[in-house]
Amino acid sequence: NNGKIIGTAGITHDIDKMIRVEHRLKAERDLLQLLIDNIPSPIYFKDRESKFTRVNRAQSRLLGASSNADVVGKSDFDFYSYENASVYYADEREIIEKNKPLINKIEECYPPGEGLKWFSTTKIPITDEDGELSGILGVSHDITDQILVKQDLEIAKEKAEVASTAKSNFLSNMSHEIRTPMNGVIGMAEVLNMTELDQEQKKIVNLIIRSGNNLLNIINDILDFSKIENGKLEIESVPIDLKSIVREVVEMMMFSTNEKNVNLYHKIDPNIPEFVIGDSLRLKQVLINLVSNAVKFTKEGEIIVEASFLGNTDKTHCVVFKVKDTGIGISPDEKVFLFAAFTQADASTSRKYGGTGLGLAISSRLVKMMGGKLDVISEKGKGSTFFFDLCFKKMVIDDSDKI
């Protein structure tokens, strides 16, 4: 009653569980921080106001901060230029307002003290235990090397395209320039051949004409190749007679085979329709190239040109074309380079048989432009079979003009 202390009264609460939970949470936070600190990609958490609440070491280094603690509570405006920071802030406002993630956006970044870098950034909204949106988790990957390599490749590609165009233009121009006087030489040689000449002179003139025509064929191949490379060669769609085309090719090449101990035949499937829509000039060019190739590499035996009907659809008729020979054949190793431009099966082939190696390259590309693929089945010393299948549009008869 006099106000003097005569004793104490105490109440004790058991907070063991709470302390253990706090220790466990701290251990988990420390483990999480340890994990993200050892990930090389920048990782960060931000609140709803786009201020950093947690970062890893990679993010601290990127921002030029000496420690993670120097970043917490600050925003991108404290580290980047206003222009850069404004872009990041606008993205994060949209994430917060729409509650939608930003996935793999390529961002330009100017880290303090460094030059331009590119990052692929993913930012996702995070929610608290009550389901309320509390901030953003961001992960960035440095893709600067990939971007620089891509830019270098694009520059190299542009240079290669310019060089290719220049090469094609040069080939085209030179071929035109050579073809004009070559036609003059052949024409004059043919006129000379019609005059009175002795046997030796006729032999020489015929050699001039034959050599001139061979050179003209090479020039035409180069012209066709340059047109294909420049995308200036177009495939026509007109009514054509496939059976007549095969017969014409065989008749044209008959003279070449008669000079050798080689027989030339053709086999035409009677089921092939009379008329289809296609490009007779280019189809004939491919077949002539394949037969010429067969004649060149076949010393004796036979060459067969086949056309077989594969079937039809509602709009197309499909036909497979084959050119079989009993020539020198092709090994599997040689087949790899067979359809490449300016190549022969091996180095000795061009020396022995001549040619530019453009015939099969042009044929392969023409077949591809017509919707097919040129291929070959062959064995060294046992001949070759070149084949391709094409689907031609059906002829449509318009009866509207009939009375």
C-alpha positions in Angstrom: 0.0 0.0 0.0 2.9 2.3 0.5 4.2 1.8 -3.1 7.1 -0.4 -2.2 8.0 -3.5 -4.4 7.3 -6.6 -2.4 7.6 -9.2 -5.2 7.2 -10.0 -9.0 4.5 -11.6 -11.1 5.5 -13.3 -14.5 3.7 -14.7 -17.5 5.6 -17.0 -20.0 4.5 -17.8 -23.6 6.0 -20.7 -25.5 7.3 -19.2 -28.8 9.5 -22.1 -29.7 7.6 -23.0 -32.8 7.5 -19.4 -34.0 11.3 -19.1 -33.6 11.9 -22.4 -35.4 9.6 -21.2 -38.2 11.5 -17.9 -38.4 14.8 -19.8 -38.5 13.5 -22.1 -41.2 12.2 -19.2 -43.3 15.5 -17.4 -42.9 17.4 -20.6 -43.9 15.1 -20.9 -47.0 15.6 -17.2 -47.9 19.4 -17.7 -47.5 19.2 -20.8 -49.7 17.1 -19.0 -52.3 19.6 -16.1 -52.3 22.5 -18.5 -52.6 20.9 -20.3 -55.5 20.0 -17.2 -57.5 23.4 -15.6 -56.7 25.1 -18.4 -58.4 23.0 -18.3 -61.5 24.9 -16.3 -64.2 21.7 -14.7 -65.7 20.4 -11.5 -63.9 17.4 -12.3 -61.7 15.4 -9.7 -59.8 12.1 -9.1 -57.9 10.3 -5.8 -58.0 7.3 -4.4 -56.1 4.2 -2.9 -57.7 6.1 0.4 -58.1 8.9 -1.3 -60.1 11.4 -0.9 -57.2 13.8 -3.7 -56.6 13.0 -5.9 -53.6 15.6 -8.6 -54.2 18.3 -9.2 -56.8 21.1 -11.7 -57.5 24.8 -10.8 -58.0 24.5 -10.9 -61.7 21.9 -8.2 -61.6 23.9 -6.1 -59.2 27.0 -6.4 -61.5 24.9 -5.5 -64.5 23.6 -2.3 -62.7 27.2 -1.4 -61.6 26.3 -1.8 -57.9 28.9 -3.0 -55.4 26.4 -5.2 -53.5 22.8 -6.5 -53.6 21.8 -4.2 -50.8 22.8 -1.1 -52.9 20.1 -2.1 -55.4 17.2 -2.9 -53.1 14.6 0.0 -52.8 15.8 1.6 -56.1 14.4 1.5 -59.6 15.8 1.3 -63.1 15.8 5.1 -63.2 18.6 5.1 -60.7 20.9 3.1 -63.0 19.9 3.6 -66.6 19.2 6.5 -68.9 15.7 8.0 -68.7 14.9 6.6 -72.2 15.9 3.0 -71.3 14.3 3.1 -67.9 11.1 4.5 -69.4 10.8 1.5 -71.7 11.3 -1.0 -68.9 8.8 0.8 -66.7 6.1 0.9 -69.4 6.4 -2.9 -69.9 6.1 -3.5 -66.1 3.1 -1.2 -65.8 1.4 -3.2 -68.5 2.3 -6.5 -66.7 0.8 -5.1 -63.4 -2.3 -3.7 -65.0 -3.1 -6.7 -67.2 -1.6 -9.4 -64.9 0.0 -11.0 -68.0 3.6 -12.1 -68.3 6.1 -10.7 -70.8 8.0 -13.6 -72.5 11.4 -13.5 -74.1 11.3 -9.9 -75.2 14.6 -8.7 -76.7 15.7 -5.6 -74.9 18.5 -3.2 -75.7 20.5 -2.3 -72.7 23.3 0.2 -71.8 24.8 -1.0 -68.5 26.7 1.6 -66.6 30.3 1.8 -67.9 29.6 -0.6 -70.8 28.4 -0.4 -74.4 25.2 -1.7 -76.0 24.1 -5.2 -75.0 21.0 -7.2 -75.9 19.0 -9.3 -73.4 16.2 -11.8 -73.8 13.9 -10.9 -70.8 11.0 -12.7 -69.3 8.9 -10.9 -66.6 6.1 -12.5 -64.8 3.6 -11.1 -62.2 3.8 -12.7 -58.7 1.0 -12.8 -56.1 1.0 -12.9 -52.3 -0.7 -15.4 -50.0 -4.0 -13.6 -50.4 -3.9 -13.9 -54.2 -3.1 -10.2 -54.6 -0.6 -9.1 -57.2 2.5 -8.0 -55.3 5.1 -7.4 -57.8 7.2 -8.9 -60.7 9.9 -11.5 -61.1 12.3 -10.8 -64.0 14.9 -13.1 -65.6 17.3 -11.8 -68.3 19.7 -13.7 -70.6 22.6 -12.0 -72.3 22.2 -12.7 -76.0 24.7 -10.1 -77.2 27.0 -12.6 -78.9 24.1 -14.2 -80.7 22.9 -10.9 -82.0 26.3 -9.8 -83.1 26.9 -13.2 -84.9 23.4 -12.8 -86.6 24.3 -9.3 -87.7 27.6 -10.5 -89.1 25.8 -13.3 -90.9 23.3 -10.9 -92.4 26.1 -8.6 -93.6 28.0 -11.6 -95.1 24.7 -12.8 -96.7 24.1 -9.4 -98.3 27.7 -9.3 -99.6 27.3 -12.9 -101.0 24.1 -11.9 -102.7 25.7 -8.9 -104.2 28.6 -11.0 -105.4 26.3 -13.7 -106.7 24.3 -11.1 -108.6 27.4 -9.5 -110.0 28.7 -12.9 -111.1 25.4 -13.9 -112.8 25.2 -10.5 -114.5 28.8 -11.0 -115.7 28.0 -14.5 -117.0 24.9 -13.3 -118.7 26.5 -10.3 -120.3 29.6 -12.2 -121.4 27.5 -15.0 -122.8 25.4 -12.5 -124.9 28.6 -10.8 -126.1 30.2 -14.1 -127.1 27.0 -15.6 -128.7 26.6 -12.8 -131.3 30.1 -13.3 -133.0 29.8 -17.0 -132.5 26.6 -17.1 -134.5 28.4 -15.1 -137.2 31.3 -17.6 -137.3 28.9 -20.6 -137.6 26.8 -18.9 -140.2 29.8 -18.1 -142.4 31.2 -21.6 -141.9 27.9 -23.0 -143.1 27.9 -20.7 -146.1 31.5 -21.8 -146.9 30.4 -25.4 -146.6 28.0 -24.9 -149.4 30.8 -23.8 -151.8 33.0 -26.1 -153.8 35.6 -27.6 -151.4 37.9 -30.5 -151.5 37.6 -33.4 -149.0 40.1 -32.0 -146.5 38.6 -28.5 -146.6 35.1 -29.9 -146.0 36.4 -31.8 -143.1 37.9 -28.7 -141.6 34.8 -26.6 -142.1 32.6 -29.3 -140.6 34.9 -29.3 -137.6 34.5 -25.5 -137.3 30.7 -25.8 -137.4 30.6 -28.7 -134.9 33.0 -26.9 -132.5 31.0 -23.7 -132.9 27.8 -25.4 -132.1 29.3 -27.1 -129.0 30.5 -23.7 -127.8 27.1 -22.2 -128.5 25.5 -24.9 -126.4 27.8 -24.1 -123.5 26.9 -20.4 -123.8 23.2 -21.2 -123.8 23.7 -23.4 -120.6 25.4 -20.5 -118.9 22.6 -18.1 -119.9 20.0 -20.5 -118.6 21.9 -21.0 -115.4 22.3 -17.3 -114.7 18.5 -16.8 -115.4 17.6 -19.5 -112.9 20.0 -18.0 -110.3 18.5 -14.5 -110.8 14.9 -15.8 -110.7 14.3 -14.5 -114.2 13.4 -17.8 -115.8 9.6 -18.6 -115.6 7.8 -21.8 -116.2 4.9 -21.6 -118.8 1.5 -23.1 -118.4 0.2 -24.0 -121.9 -1.4 -27.1 -123.5 1.3 -29.6 -124.4 1.4 -33.2 -125.8 3.7 -35.3 -123.6 3.9 -38.2 -126.1 5.0 -35.9 -128.9 7.6 -34.3 -126.8 9.2 -37.7 -125.9 9.2 -38.7 -129.6 10.7 -35.4 -130.8 13.5 -35.7 -128.2 14.3 -39.2 -129.4 14.2 -38.2 -133.1 16.5 -35.2 -132.4 19.1 -37.3 -130.6 19.0 -40.2 -133.0 21.8 -38.7 -135.1 24.1 -38.5 -132.1 23.5 -42.2 -131.2 23.9 -43.4 -134.8 27.5 -42.1 -134.8 28.2 -44.5 -131.9 27.4 -48.2 -131.4 24.4 -47.2 -129.3 20.7 -47.9 -129.9 18.1 -45.2 -128.8 14.5 -46.3 -128.0 11.5 -44.8 -126.4 8.6 -46.4 -124.4 5.5 -44.4 -123.9 2.6 -45.5 -121.7 -0.6 -45.4 -123.7 -2.5 -44.3 -120.6 -0.8 -40.9 -120.7 -3.4 -38.2 -121.5 -3.3 -36.6 -125.0 -2.9 -33.1 -123.7 -2.0 -31.5 -120.3 -1.0 -28.1 -119.1 2.8 -27.6 -118.8 6.0 -26.1 -120.3 7.0 -28.1 -123.4 10.2 -26.1 -123.9 11.6 -26.8 -120.4 10.5 -30.4 -120.3 12.1 -31.0 -123.7 15.3 -29.2 -122.5 15.5 -31.5 -119.4 15.0 -34.7 -121.5 17.5 -33.5 -124.2 20.1 -32.8 -121.4 19.6 -36.3 -119.9 19.7 -38.1 -123.2 22.8 -36.0 -124.3 24.5 -37.0 -121.0 23.6 -40.7 -121.6 25.0 -40.5 -125.2 28.2 -38.9 -123.9 28.9 -41.5 -121.3 27.7 -44.6 -123.2 30.1 -46.3 -125.6 27.9 -49.2 -126.6 24.6 -50.7 -125.7 21.3 -48.8 -125.5 19.5 -45.8 -124.2 15.8 -45.9 -123.4 13.6 -42.9 -122.8 10.5 -43.9 -120.9 7.3 -42.0 -119.9 4.9 -43.9 -117.6 1.5 -42.8 -116.3 1.5 -42.7 -112.4 -2.2 -41.7 -111.9 -4.3 -38.6 -111.5 -6.1 -36.5 -109.0 -9.1 -34.2 -109.4 -6.9 -31.5 -111.0 -3.7 -33.2 -112.2 -2.2 -36.1 -114.3 1.1 -37.4 -112.9 3.8 -38.9 -115.2 7.3 -40.3 -114.4 10.1 -39.8 -117.0 13.2 -42.1 -117.1 16.3 -42.1 -119.2 18.2 -45.4 -118.9 21.6 -46.1 -120.3 24.3 -48.8 -120.3 27.1 -46.3 -119.8 30.0 -45.9 -117.3 27.7 -45.5 -114.3 28.2 -43.4 -111.2 29.6 -44.4 -107.8 27.8 -43.4 -104.5 30.6 -40.9 -103.7 30.3 -39.2 -107.1 26.5 -39.0 -106.9 26.8 -36.5 -104.0 28.2 -33.8 -106.4 26.3 -34.9 -109.5 23.7 -32.1 -109.5 26.0 -29.3 -108.4 26.9 -26.5 -110.8 30.2 -26.6 -112.8 31.1 -30.1 -111.5 31.5 -33.5 -113.1 31.5 -36.9 -111.4 35.3 -36.6 -111.0 38.1 -34.4 -112.3 39.0 -36.8 -115.1 35.5 -36.8 -116.5 35.6 -33.2 -117.8 39.1 -33.9 -119.3 37.9 -37.1 -121.1 34.3 -36.2 -122.1 34.3 -32.4 -122.0 31.4 -30.2 -120.9 30.8 -27.5 -118.2 29.0 -29.7 -115.7 26.0 -27.4 -116.0 23.6 -29.7 -117.8 22.5 -31.8 -114.8 22.5 -28.7 -112.5 20.1 -26.9 -114.9 18.0 -30.0 -115.4 17.6 -30.5 -111.6 16.6 -26.9 -111.1 14.1 -26.9 -114.0 12.5 -30.1 -112.7 12.2 -28.5 -109.2 10.6 -25.4 -110.7 8.1 -27.6 -112.4 7.3 -29.3 -109.1 9.4 -32.5 -109.2 12.8 -33.8 -108.2 15.5 -35.2 -110.5 17.3 -38.3 -109.1 19.4 -41.1 -110.3 19.9 -44.9 -109.7 23.3 -46.0 -110.8 26.2 -48.4 -110.2 29.7 -47.9 -111.4 30.2 -49.7 -114.7 26.6 -50.8 -115.0 24.8 -47.8 -116.4 22.5 -45.2 -114.9 18.8 -44.4 -114.7 17.9 -40.7 -114.3 14.2 -40.2 -113.4 11.8 -37.5 -112.3 8.0 -37.3 -111.9 5.8 -34.3 -112.7 2.2 -33.6 -112.1 0.6 -31.6 -114.9 -2.7 -29.7 -114.6 -5.6 -31.2 -116.5 -7.0 -29.6 -119.6 -10.3 -27.8 -118.9 -12.6 -27.6 -121.9 -14.8 -24.5 -121.8 -18.3 -25.2 -123.4 -19.6 -21.7 -122.7 -19.1 -20.6 -126.3 -21.1 -23.5 -127.7 -24.6 -22.8 -128.9 
